Amino acid sequence: MKAEYRKGCLQRDSVEHEEYAGAQSIDTRESRERDGAIDLLERILSRDNLNKAYKQVKRNHGAPGIDGMTVEAALPWLRENRDELLQSIWEGRYKPSPVRRKEISKPDGSGVRKLGIPTVVDRIIQQAIAQQLQPLFEPLFSDGSYGYRPGRSAQQAIRKVKAYTEQGYGHAVEIDLSKYFDTLNHELLMNLLRKQIEDKRVTDLIKKYLKSGVMENGVRHETEEGSPQGGPLSPLLANIYLNEFDQEMRSRGVIVIRYADDIVVLARSKRAATRLLESCRMYLENKLRLKMNTQKSKAVSVVAQKHFKFLGFALGKNRSGVYIRVHRQSLAKAKRKLKELTSRSQGRNARQVMENVKVYIRGWIGYFYVADMKRILQSWNEWLRRRMRMYIWKQWKKPRTKVENLQKLGVPEWQAYPWGNSRLGYWRLPEARYCNALLQTKSSHRQGIMTSLLSTSVYVNCT
């Protein structure tokens, strides 16, 4: 989520100085040491931990919560109110603000995803809690869990699926959970937290965040279940909750690859996959009180051309063996975005349009770089060149301008005139052999507008 304001106060070089601290720990605490060790709440509220939390929240550029306070405005507020804020947390009087409801459309167009945006102060405290809880729970997580964990990524997850497929696990159960973050059972989650967290003040504070409520259209709604997406603590809590499923399947000898709530259960046969689909549903619904989407959850062949999809990737098989590819839905989504970026009606300078295209493609390749997509990038390269030639041709508008610009590019007048006055459409004309070669070599390249994707595709397939 982009911040409402990106520009703020200058950040000092000595960020660890006390004046930079969003909040400080209180030294005069009788409970500073417990059996010779600093307790968890003190580690959470320590100056260094809160400094680190503030810097992380600032890097995330989050939007304001219900109070309208930006990340930049939070620093002077914390300097003025830090003692009172910390005192209220120590004494258990602190009450988190309700989260601000924000709905965004899902990429596949299947509905909306409900986000809950906490205030900046609450995000800093949540981040401080998460920083201390992550090392505590990290050793307990399954090796097949890849979401929201340090040093793990979606690319590693799909590579793991590929490795198991090569070992004979050719079928999978795709599990889709309905509104997972909004349906976490608070009682079960708190019981899981209390097993590892001995400091009752920390678990009570987390419970307050779970029960803080949602502000929607000016009305506060109670939250009896769920951990709204948008807060720094929610990903960790979601992993802690589904870790029970991971460990249960592991005890049964079942292979599970999970990225947050995207779950793939692998099997060697279709019959075994069908059986696992039902057993997984029973455990998730009866034990964890979650709802599995029966329409989207299914048993499929991993290397099927149209069925298997995980994190935007798919798998294929050829003479060389199993390979990773980009799922056709992900390709269609990217193509729609590129069409939008090169739309002829936006009226932007051609250089700016191509720069926007390069930024998007760079990010897209940065995610899908593990997939085999050399041919895709080759076709996109040709298609984008033609789109940009069409864009430039329309910007010239009048036939007279087209004739003049063609002549500036070295076209003789007797050739420039019929081309400039041609009635061929914007898409057909750049396809013509002469105009194609001319605009590509003399206009696009000379102006530095087009950058070939071929070198990028070669790099991708060599990594």
Secondary structure as UniProt FT lines:
FT   TURN            15..16
FT   HELIX           18..20
FT   TURN            30..31
FT   STRAND          33..34
FT   TURN            35..36
FT   STRAND          37..38
FT   HELIX           40..44
FT   HELIX           47..60
FT   TURN            66..67
FT   HELIX           71..90
FT   TURN            91..92
FT   STRAND          99..105
FT   TURN            107..108
FT   STRAND          112..117
FT   HELIX           120..137
FT   HELIX           138..140
FT   TURN            143..144
FT   TURN            147..148
FT   TURN            150..151
FT   HELIX           154..166
FT   TURN            167..168
FT   STRAND          171..177
FT   TURN            178..182
FT   HELIX           186..196
FT   HELIX           200..210
FT   STRAND          214..216
FT   TURN            217..218
FT   STRAND          219..221
FT   TURN            232..233
FT   HELIX           234..251
FT   TURN            252..253
FT   STRAND          255..259
FT   TURN            260..261
FT   STRAND          262..267
FT   HELIX           270..286
FT   TURN            294..296
FT   STRAND          298..301
FT   TURN            302..303
FT   TURN            311..312
FT   STRAND          313..318
FT   TURN            319..320
FT   STRAND          321..326
FT   HELIX           328..341
FT   TURN            344..345
FT   HELIX           350..368
FT   TURN            369..370
FT   HELIX           374..395
FT   HELIX           399..408
FT   TURN            409..410
FT   HELIX           413..420
FT   TURN            426..428
FT   HELIX           429..431
FT   HELIX           433..438
FT   HELIX           439..444
FT   TURN            445..448
FT   HELIX           454..462
//
